[in-house]
Amino acid sequence: MLSSRLCIQSCSKLADVSRRTTMALQLAAPLTHQTAMLLILALPVACATWTVTHEEVFREPRDFCKRESETARTLPVRKIFYLFTCEYCFSHYVTALALILFNFQLLYTGWRGYLIAWFATVWVANFYMSLYNHLRLEIKHENVAIAVEQEALPASPSQVTAK
């Protein structure tokens, strides 16, 4: 009876040890800290991605990449050039660079933490870019509405005397 009890205890200890070694180690940082880091790290990723894929500063290289993505002979070359014109595609590469630079992992240590952090950061960065694009469209719409209203208003007396 004693030997069977020792065997059961030994087997349960072995099972516990093997379970611990096969499970990924969780990060020691609290989840609130990891979430804050995710939200903060996604900001520069979104900023860099938006700048390269939309802003005037990179217009010439982006136009070249767009042209090459449409006219290159081979599929891999077309896809490589397309990556610089698509904000969603480009955000994956910017995120990968940011994760390497900042050694950011989410929930788990090792490759699992990097993988989760990669997809989460891409998602949050694209969410930020969507919000920014929506905000820009709203501002543009308001400016157009104001311009239309100003054209519809009759001239004020001070404007008439100034002419």
ZIHU-V81976 format. One record per backbone hydrogen bond with DSSP energy under -0.5 kcal/mol. CO is the residue of the C=O (numbers start at 0). NH is the residue of the N-H. If there is no record, write none. Layout:
co:CO nh:NH
co:CO nh:NH
This chain:
co:0 nh:4
co:1 nh:5
co:2 nh:6
co:3 nh:7
co:4 nh:8
co:5 nh:9
co:6 nh:10
co:7 nh:11
co:8 nh:12
co:9 nh:13
co:10 nh:14
co:11 nh:15
co:12 nh:16
co:13 nh:17
co:14 nh:18
co:15 nh:19
co:16 nh:20
co:17 nh:21
co:18 nh:22
co:24 nh:108
co:29 nh:33
co:30 nh:34
co:31 nh:35
co:32 nh:36
co:33 nh:37
co:34 nh:38
co:35 nh:39
co:36 nh:40
co:37 nh:41
co:38 nh:42
co:39 nh:42
co:39 nh:43
co:40 nh:44
co:41 nh:45
co:42 nh:46
co:43 nh:47
co:44 nh:48
co:45 nh:49
co:46 nh:50
co:47 nh:51
co:48 nh:52
co:49 nh:53
co:49 nh:54
co:50 nh:54
co:54 nh:57
co:55 nh:58
co:57 nh:61
co:58 nh:62
co:59 nh:63
co:60 nh:64
co:61 nh:65
co:62 nh:66
co:63 nh:67
co:64 nh:68
co:65 nh:69
co:66 nh:69
co:66 nh:70
co:67 nh:71
co:73 nh:77
co:74 nh:78
co:75 nh:79
co:76 nh:80
co:77 nh:81
co:78 nh:82
co:80 nh:83
co:81 nh:84
co:81 nh:85
co:84 nh:86
co:85 nh:89
co:86 nh:90
co:87 nh:91
co:88 nh:91
co:88 nh:92
co:89 nh:93
co:90 nh:94
co:91 nh:95
co:92 nh:96
co:93 nh:97
co:94 nh:98
co:95 nh:99
co:96 nh:100
co:97 nh:101
co:98 nh:102
co:98 nh:103
co:105 nh:107
co:106 nh:26
co:108 nh:111
co:109 nh:113
co:110 nh:114
co:111 nh:115
co:112 nh:105
co:112 nh:116
co:113 nh:117
co:114 nh:118
co:115 nh:119
co:116 nh:120
co:117 nh:121
co:118 nh:122
co:119 nh:123
co:120 nh:124
co:121 nh:125
co:122 nh:126
co:123 nh:127
co:124 nh:128
co:125 nh:129
co:126 nh:130
co:127 nh:131
co:128 nh:132
co:129 nh:133
co:130 nh:134
co:131 nh:135
co:132 nh:136
co:133 nh:137
co:134 nh:138
co:135 nh:139
co:136 nh:140
co:137 nh:141
co:138 nh:142
co:139 nh:143
co:140 nh:144
co:141 nh:145
co:142 nh:146
co:143 nh:147
co:144 nh:148
co:145 nh:149
co:146 nh:150
co:147 nh:151
co:148 nh:152
co:155 nh:158
co:155 nh:159
co:156 nh:160
co:157 nh:161
co:158 nh:162
